[in-house]
Amino acid sequence: MSRVTADMTITLDGYGSGRGQSRERPFGDIDPDRLHAWMFDHREGNVEEVERIVEAGSFVMGRKMFSSDEGEWDLEWHGWWGKNPPYHAPTFVLCHRPRPSIEMEGGTVFHFVTEGIDAALARARKAAGEKSVSIAGGVSVLNQCLAAGLVDELRLHVVPFVAGGGERLFADAAGVELVPVSSRTTPHVTHLVYERT
Amino acid sequence: MSRVTADMTITLDGYGSGRGQSRERPFGDIDPDRLHAWMFDHREGNVEEVERIVEAGSFVMGRKMFSSDEGEWDLEWHGWWGKNPPYHAPTFVLCHRPRPSIEMEGGTVFHFVTEGIDAALARARKAAGEKSVSIAGGVSVLNQCLAAGLVDELRLHVVPFVAGGGERLFADAAGVELVPVSSRTTPHVTHLVYERT
């Protein structure tokens, strides 16, 4: 069965997203350029970690990761990533309202799953084949998966500043225990890998 | 001038102490044996990090680190550490009410400082001589020092479980930025070192 992985960039105080998320500001009051500088501005020092993020055979994400709004779908909205999203694989969006799948350029197909995380993971595993399934976020979906013990490998990318508020990793995951696997410090980010107990 | 260091053991979700601290439960609802298993049960794999904690020439701690209560002092209370505390050096306790210094066995002398963190640090630096000054905790004093940019080297020891509540490191320290220096994963704890920008 496919291994389930998750990557998340968090601040020193554990926030994966700031306050006040919107379409214009998907990370709320955290500057996304600062949060992700390690991937873009300093990619050369972090190539392996960046490449591992999108090596999965399929992805699962929450609705807020696809679209910050709630309620009725705006069918014109195809996510933040332009015509050719970086996933290049089937991507299952957890949501409460059905919507037709969207085939993007480069192999990303967004499927909308209303039956919950277990159903989304089952479909993602089938789509991934021999490859892993990645929980692409956002924070609340990842917390839900961590609390339910669904994540085999968690890869955290800790950026060295304090956000002060927002959506915090491990909120609502009291009692979860993981196994520390590895860590690597670069000048702009610390990579931490944990596995399920 | 003495370098200011700080060590703190925190959970995956950043808590250095749990909810409901008292003399009987200095870490509240976090089991201290579990929090500190890396230092005691698994000391052999973490000798260097353990020894660095107490190599400072003097220490600064908050009142809650010395005594969980508030208000008038109970002069019979000499801390949690027995007759021979592990500090073996002058230790300056930040508090609001004066109290005579207490000379313990093994070199630890508790001094009670009512003039605030800057005064405590000045006295600690003088006492430390060529050695470093360590902020011994608790969480709120360390957060105060981090927010004020007083910590030259922060050594975090991240234990791999989620507490779910308590006193959180980096709370009230929004905007603080640090420089990642090193990381080391052991089976029971991840050691992270940061420096001041």
Chai-1 contact restraints between the chains, C-beta under 6 A:
chainA,res_idxA,chainB,res_idxB,connection_type,confidence,min_distance_angstrom,max_distance_angstrom,comment,restraint_id
A,L12,B,F170,contact,1.0,0.0,6.0,A-B,restraint_1
A,D13,B,F170,contact,1.0,0.0,6.0,A-B,restraint_2
A,G14,B,G14,contact,1.0,0.0,6.0,A-B,restraint_3
A,P160,B,L178,contact,1.0,0.0,6.0,A-B,restraint_4
A,P160,B,P180,contact,1.0,0.0,6.0,A-B,restraint_5
A,F161,B,E177,contact,1.0,0.0,6.0,A-B,restraint_6
A,V162,B,F170,contact,1.0,0.0,6.0,A-B,restraint_7
A,V162,B,A173,contact,1.0,0.0,6.0,A-B,restraint_8
A,V162,B,A174,contact,1.0,0.0,6.0,A-B,restraint_9
A,V162,B,V176,contact,1.0,0.0,6.0,A-B,restraint_10
A,G164,B,A174,contact,1.0,0.0,6.0,A-B,restraint_11
A,F170,B,L12,contact,1.0,0.0,6.0,A-B,restraint_12
A,F170,B,D13,contact,1.0,0.0,6.0,A-B,restraint_13
A,F170,B,V162,contact,1.0,0.0,6.0,A-B,restraint_14
A,A173,B,V162,contact,1.0,0.0,6.0,A-B,restraint_15
A,A174,B,V162,contact,1.0,0.0,6.0,A-B,restraint_16
A,A174,B,G164,contact,1.0,0.0,6.0,A-B,restraint_17
A,V176,B,V162,contact,1.0,0.0,6.0,A-B,restraint_18
A,E177,B,F161,contact,1.0,0.0,6.0,A-B,restraint_19
A,L178,B,P160,contact,1.0,0.0,6.0,A-B,restraint_20
A,P180,B,P160,contact,1.0,0.0,6.0,A-B,restraint_21
A,P180,B,T185,contact,1.0,0.0,6.0,A-B,restraint_22
A,P180,B,T190,contact,1.0,0.0,6.0,A-B,restraint_23
A,S182,B,T185,contact,1.0,0.0,6.0,A-B,restraint_24
A,S183,B,S183,contact,1.0,0.0,6.0,A-B,restraint_25
A,S183,B,T185,contact,1.0,0.0,6.0,A-B,restraint_26
A,S183,B,T190,contact,1.0,0.0,6.0,A-B,restraint_27
A,T185,B,P180,contact,1.0,0.0,6.0,A-B,restraint_28
A,T185,B,S182,contact,1.0,0.0,6.0,A-B,restraint_29
A,T185,B,S183,contact,1.0,0.0,6.0,A-B,restraint_30
A,T190,B,P180,contact,1.0,0.0,6.0,A-B,restraint_31
A,T190,B,S183,contact,1.0,0.0,6.0,A-B,restraint_32
